[in-house]
Amino acid sequence: MLFSVLTVTPLVERVTPDGWDRTAPILPLVVDTAVVIVVRLDATVARLGGNSGAWPAVLRWMTGLMTLLLNIGDSALNGDAVGVAVHSVAPLLLIATAEAGLAYRRAINRAVEAIERSRAAEAKDREQQQRAEREREQQAREHREQQARDHAEKLDRERAEREASERAAEREHTARMERERLDREAETRREQREYEERVRREEQQREDALRREQREQAERSWREQQAREHATQTAREDGERPAVNAVKGLVNTAVNSAPTLDKKMRESDARAYIRSFREGEKSVRQLAEETGWSIGWVAARVQETREQDTAGEPVEAGV
């Protein structure tokens, strides 16, 4: 269509009155559009398997000849044989393609219809074969099911007789096993109680030994600390006594204001000392007096020891 517009437009412009030159491309577009419409309608009719009669052929050839004449008109008027030959190529190809395409479409439709008829016949034969095969399988399945039911009934009777005898033997065996199990459980519980009692006694003995050792260690640490503090205090007093005697009539305020002997245990020794006693063996006040720490602090340590004993965790050493 583009080639036809470019070829025919100069010819139409020469025969068109002045002022209407812009309408020159309309004519080739109209003719080529008619050709396209005819070709498409023929394709639709051929695809549907119909016959449109003679008029569509007349229209097809008329539009093809118009396209041919318009394309070679300018060259023919100028006496250009080469131009006529060159510009006739596209229209002739269009005419031949339209006719050949129609023939191709009709031939393809006939071939497709033949293939579809063949496939339909094959599908029908295949369906009949499948139906016959299903009927044979149904009969064979029913026969097998009947045999299976007969065999199952026979097995059920045999199984019922066998199960009756097995249940009697099983009841006797179950009763015997239950008696043996009860005897074993009683023996196991007795052994478990003896083992738990033995473990409890051993654990109690270990705890008593550990508490005695911790108490002895705490007491040794406390006595050592008291001895060191007493020795330090004695040495301090011996060193300050000459200074007091050197100045008569003067009072040494440093000696008179010296702190008394501090009997407070170190924190680690106090913790170990508190843990060395069982709960309730000594009151919080007694422990506070013996360790030199406050009642609140001793009460907190006693609570920590109780929680650790309840959780089953080893008592930690003092920070």
C-alpha positions in Angstrom: 0.0 0.0 0.0 2.9 2.4 0.8 4.5 1.6 -2.6 1.2 2.2 -4.4 0.6 5.5 -2.6 4.1 6.8 -3.5 3.7 5.7 -7.2 0.1 6.8 -7.9 0.1 10.1 -6.0 2.2 12.1 -8.6 -0.1 10.9 -11.4 -3.2 11.9 -9.5 -1.7 15.3 -8.7 -1.2 16.1 -12.4 -4.9 15.5 -13.2 -6.3 17.1 -10.1 -7.4 20.8 -10.2 -5.2 23.4 -8.5 -6.0 23.6 -4.8 -7.0 20.0 -4.5 -3.4 18.6 -4.7 -3.6 17.4 -1.1 -6.4 14.9 -1.9 -4.2 13.0 -4.4 -3.2 10.2 -1.9 -6.8 9.4 -1.1 -7.4 7.5 -4.4 -4.6 4.9 -4.0 -5.6 4.4 -0.3 -9.2 3.7 -1.3 -8.2 1.2 -4.0 -5.7 -0.7 -1.8 -8.2 -0.7 1.2 -10.8 -2.3 -1.1 -8.2 -5.0 -2.0 -7.4 -5.7 1.7 -11.2 -5.9 2.5 -11.8 -8.4 -0.3 -8.8 -10.6 0.6 -9.8 -10.7 4.3 -13.5 -11.5 3.6 -12.4 -14.3 1.2 -10.2 -15.7 4.0 -13.1 -15.6 6.5 -15.5 -17.3 4.0 -12.9 -20.0 3.1 -12.2 -20.7 6.8 -15.9 -21.2 7.5 -16.1 -23.5 4.4 -18.7 -21.4 2.5 -18.9 -20.2 -1.1 -19.5 -16.4 -1.7 -20.4 -16.7 -5.4 -19.1 -14.8 -8.5 -19.3 -11.2 -7.3 -16.5 -11.4 -4.8 -14.2 -12.8 -7.6 -15.3 -9.8 -9.8 -14.6 -7.4 -7.0 -11.2 -9.0 -6.4 -10.1 -8.8 -10.0 -11.5 -5.3 -10.5 -9.6 -3.9 -7.5 -6.4 -5.8 -8.6 -6.6 -4.3 -12.1 -7.3 -0.8 -10.8 -4.2 -1.1 -8.6 -2.2 -2.3 -11.6 -3.4 0.5 -14.0 -2.8 3.3 -11.4 0.7 2.0 -10.7 1.8 1.8 -14.3 -0.3 4.8 -15.6 2.4 7.5 -15.0 5.1 5.4 -16.7 2.8 4.4 -19.6 1.8 8.1 -20.3 5.5 9.0 -20.4 6.4 6.1 -22.7 8.6 4.5 -20.1 8.5 0.8 -20.7 11.0 0.0 -18.0 8.9 2.1 -15.5 5.8 0.1 -16.6 7.5 -3.2 -15.9 8.9 -2.1 -12.6 5.7 -0.6 -11.3 3.6 -3.6 -12.4 5.6 -6.0 -10.2 3.8 -5.1 -6.9 0.2 -5.1 -8.3 0.7 -8.4 -10.1 2.2 -10.0 -7.0 -0.8 -8.7 -5.0 -3.3 -10.2 -7.5 -1.5 -13.6 -7.7 -1.1 -13.7 -3.9 -4.8 -13.0 -3.4 -5.9 -15.8 -5.8 -3.2 -18.3 -4.5 -4.0 -17.5 -0.9 -7.7 -18.2 -1.5 -6.8 -21.6 -3.1 -4.4 -22.4 -0.2 -7.1 -21.6 2.4 -9.7 -23.8 0.7 -7.2 -26.7 0.3 -6.1 -26.3 4.0 -9.7 -26.3 5.1 -10.4 -29.5 3.2 -7.3 -31.1 4.6 -8.3 -30.0 8.2 -11.8 -31.3 7.7 -10.5 -34.7 6.5 -8.1 -34.8 9.5 -10.9 -34.0 11.9 -13.2 -36.6 10.4 -10.4 -39.2 10.7 -9.7 -38.2 14.3 -13.4 -38.3 15.1 -13.6 -41.8 13.6 -10.5 -42.9 15.6 -11.9 -41.4 18.8 -15.2 -43.2 18.3 -13.4 -46.5 17.7 -11.1 -45.9 20.6 -14.1 -45.1 22.8 -15.9 -48.3 21.8 -12.7 -50.3 22.5 -12.3 -48.6 25.9 -16.0 -49.3 26.7 -15.6 -53.0 25.8 -12.3 -53.1 27.8 -14.1 -51.5 30.8 -16.9 -54.0 30.6 -14.4 -56.9 30.6 -12.5 -55.4 33.5 -15.7 -54.9 35.4 -16.7 -58.6 34.9 -13.2 -59.8 35.9 -13.2 -57.5 39.0 -16.6 -58.7 40.1 -15.4 -62.3 39.7 -12.3 -61.6 41.7 -14.3 -59.8 44.4 -16.6 -62.8 44.7 -13.7 -65.1 45.1 -12.1 -62.7 47.6 -15.3 -62.6 49.7 -15.6 -66.4 49.7 -11.9 -66.7 50.7 -12.4 -63.9 53.4 -15.4 -65.7 54.9 -13.4 -68.9 55.1 -10.4 -67.1 56.7 -12.8 -65.4 59.2 -14.2 -68.7 60.3 -10.7 -70.1 60.8 -9.5 -67.0 62.5 -12.5 -66.9 64.9 -11.7 -70.5 66.0 -8.0 -69.8 66.3 -8.7 -66.6 68.3 -11.0 -68.3 70.7 -8.3 -70.8 71.6 -5.6 -68.1 71.8 -7.8 -65.9 74.0 -8.1 -68.6 76.6 -4.3 -69.2 76.6 -3.7 -65.4 76.6 -5.9 -64.9 79.7 -4.0 -67.5 81.6 -0.7 -66.0 80.5 -1.8 -62.5 81.3 -2.9 -63.5 84.8 0.5 -65.2 85.4 2.4 -62.2 84.0 0.4 -59.8 86.2 1.2 -61.8 89.3 4.9 -61.8 88.4 4.8 -58.1 87.6 3.2 -57.3 91.0 5.9 -59.4 92.7 8.6 -57.6 90.8 7.2 -54.2 91.5 6.9 -55.0 95.2 10.5 -56.1 95.2 11.6 -53.1 93.2 9.8 -50.7 95.6 11.4 -52.4 98.6 14.9 -52.2 97.0 14.2 -48.5 96.0 13.2 -47.6 99.6 16.3 -49.3 101.0 18.5 -47.6 98.4 16.9 -44.2 99.0 17.3 -44.7 102.8 20.9 -45.6 102.4 21.6 -42.7 100.1 19.8 -40.3 102.5 21.9 -41.6 105.5 25.1 -41.2 103.5 24.1 -37.7 102.3 23.2 -36.8 105.9 26.5 -38.0 107.1 28.4 -36.1 104.4 26.4 -32.9 105.2 27.1 -33.4 108.9 30.8 -33.9 108.3 30.9 -30.8 105.9 29.1 -28.7 108.5 31.4 -29.8 111.3 34.4 -29.1 109.1 33.1 -25.6 108.1 32.3 -24.8 111.7 35.8 -25.9 112.8 37.4 -23.9 110.0 35.3 -20.8 110.8 36.2 -21.1 114.5 39.9 -21.5 113.7 39.8 -18.5 111.4 38.0 -16.5 114.0 40.5 -17.5 116.7 43.4 -16.7 114.4 42.0 -13.4 113.5 41.4 -12.6 117.2 45.0 -13.6 118.0 46.4 -11.4 115.2 44.3 -8.5 116.3 45.3 -9.0 120.0 48.9 -9.1 119.0 48.6 -6.0 116.9 46.8 -4.2 119.7 49.5 -5.3 122.2 52.3 -4.1 120.0 50.6 -0.8 119.4 50.2 -0.3 123.1 53.8 -1.2 123.8 55.0 1.3 121.2 52.9 4.1 122.6 53.7 3.6 126.3 57.2 5.4 126.2 55.6 8.4 124.6 53.2 8.7 127.5 55.9 8.4 130.2 58.2 10.9 128.5 55.9 13.9 129.1 54.7 14.3 132.7 51.4 15.8 133.4 50.2 15.3 129.8 47.5 12.8 128.7 48.0 10.8 125.5 44.6 11.3 123.8 45.5 8.8 121.1 46.0 6.0 123.6 42.9 7.0 125.6 40.7 7.2 122.5 41.9 3.9 120.9 39.1 1.6 119.7 38.3 -1.5 121.7 39.1 -5.0 120.4 37.0 -5.7 117.3 35.6 -9.2 117.4 33.8 -9.0 114.0 34.6 -12.0 111.7 35.6 -11.5 108.1 32.7 -11.8 105.7 34.0 -15.1 104.2 34.5 -16.6 107.6 31.1 -15.4 108.8 29.4 -16.9 105.8 31.2 -20.3 106.3 30.4 -20.2 110.0 26.6 -19.6 109.4 26.5 -22.4 106.8 28.1 -24.8 109.2 24.9 -25.0 111.3 21.6 -26.6 110.3 18.4 -24.6 110.1 17.1 -24.1 113.7 20.2 -25.2 115.4 21.1 -21.7 116.4 19.0 -18.5 116.4 19.8 -15.5 114.2 20.7 -13.5 117.3 23.2 -16.1 118.5 24.9 -16.2 115.1 25.0 -12.4 115.0 26.7 -12.2 118.4 29.2 -14.9 117.6 30.1 -13.5 114.2 30.0 -9.8 115.1 27.7 -9.0 112.1 24.3 -7.3 112.3 21.1 -9.4 112.7 19.7 -8.2 109.3 22.9 -9.3 107.5 22.9 -12.7 109.3 19.2 -13.2 108.6 19.8 -12.6 104.9 22.7 -15.1 104.8 20.5 -17.7 106.6 17.8 -17.2 104.0 20.3 -17.7 101.2 21.6 -20.9 102.8 18.0 -22.2 103.1 17.2 -21.4 99.5 20.4 -23.1 98.3 19.6 -26.2 100.4 16.1 -26.3 99.0 17.3 -26.1 95.4 19.9 -28.8 96.0 22.8 -26.6 94.8 26.2 -26.5 96.5 26.7 -23.6 98.9 28.9 -20.9 97.3 31.9 -19.5 99.1 31.7 -15.9 100.4 32.6 -13.0 98.1 
